[in-house]
Structure formats: structure tokens, C-alpha cells
Amino acid sequence: MSLLFERLWQGLLDTLLMVGVSSLLALLAGIPLAVFLVTSSRGGIFEAPRLNRVLGAVVNLFRSIPFLILICLLYTSDAADEEDS
């Protein structure tokens, strides 16, 4: 039983480490990017419409990736179910 507990504990620690590192990286990259997007928009402190549009498009592209992954998983799951029938 202790081997199972050790593996579960190690898995929990690994998961928490990965979540912590990815959250830290997201904060370090996301907050400056968000501040720049707000200040460079029309009527902002530092107007840069072209750069704002390009960075806004990149942000929106990355925001859509989890949805695309979900669609792919659902599609392959549905295709696998049809093969079983």
C-alpha cells in the first residue's frame, strides 16, 4: 500500500509543480501583454493600432486552441464509437 501512496503523492507533487510553473509563466507574459494591449488601443496612452491588431490577433488565436483541442477529441471519440458499431 505504501508504494501506491508514494506514487500518488509523487504524481500530485508533479502536477502541482507543472501547474505552478505554467501559471507563473502565464502571469509573467500575460500581464505585460494585457497592459500593452489596453494602453495601445484607440484612445489609449500609447496608440499603436497596427501592433495592437497584430498582438490582439495572436492572443485570440491562442485563446481558441483549447476549443480546437476539445473539438478534435470529441470528433475522434465519435469516430471511434462509430467504428465499434
N, C-alpha and C positions, 0 to 999 in steps of 0.2 A: 504494500500500500504506500510506503514512503517513496518508492520510485515514481508512482503515479503523481503523488503530491509534488515531488520535486519537478517533474516535467510540466505540470500545470503552473506551478509558481514561476518557473523559468519562462514559460510562454506568456504569462501575464506581465512579467517584467520586460520582456522583449517588446510586447505590444505597447506598453506604456512608454517605453523609450522611443519607439517609432512615432507614436502619436505626439509626444513632446517635441521631438526634433522637427517633425513636419509642421507642427503648429508654430514653433519658433521661426522657422524659415518663412512661413506664410505671413506672419506678422512683420518680420523684417523687410520683406518685399512688398507686402500689401499696403501697409500704412503709408509709406512714402509715395507709392503709385497712386493711391486714392487721393492723397493730398495734392499731388501734381495734377491729377485729372480734374479735381474741383477748382483749383486755382487757375488752370489753363483753359477753362471753358469760357464761353462767351460771357462777358461781363465780369470775369474773374480778375484777380490781381495781376496775373501774368497770362495774358491772352496769347495762345498759340493754337489756333483752330486746327491746323493740319496735323500737328503732333498729337493733339487731343483726340482727333478722329482715329488716327492710326493706333494709338495706345488703347483707346476705347474698343476698337475692333478686336485687338489682341485679347483684351480682358473678356469680352463677350465670347470669343472663340474658346477660351479656357473654361468659361462658365458652362458651356454646352457639353463638354467632354463627359461628365458623369451621366448625363441623359443619354448620350450616344452609347456609352458602355451598357447602360440598362437596356436600351433597345436591342443591342446585339445579343445580350444574354437572354432576353425574352424570346427573340427570334430563333436562336439556336435551340433553346429549350422547347419551343413549339415544334420546330422541325424534328427534333429527336422524338417527341411524342407521336408525331405522325408516322415515323418510321416503325415504331413499335406496333402500331395498329394494323 
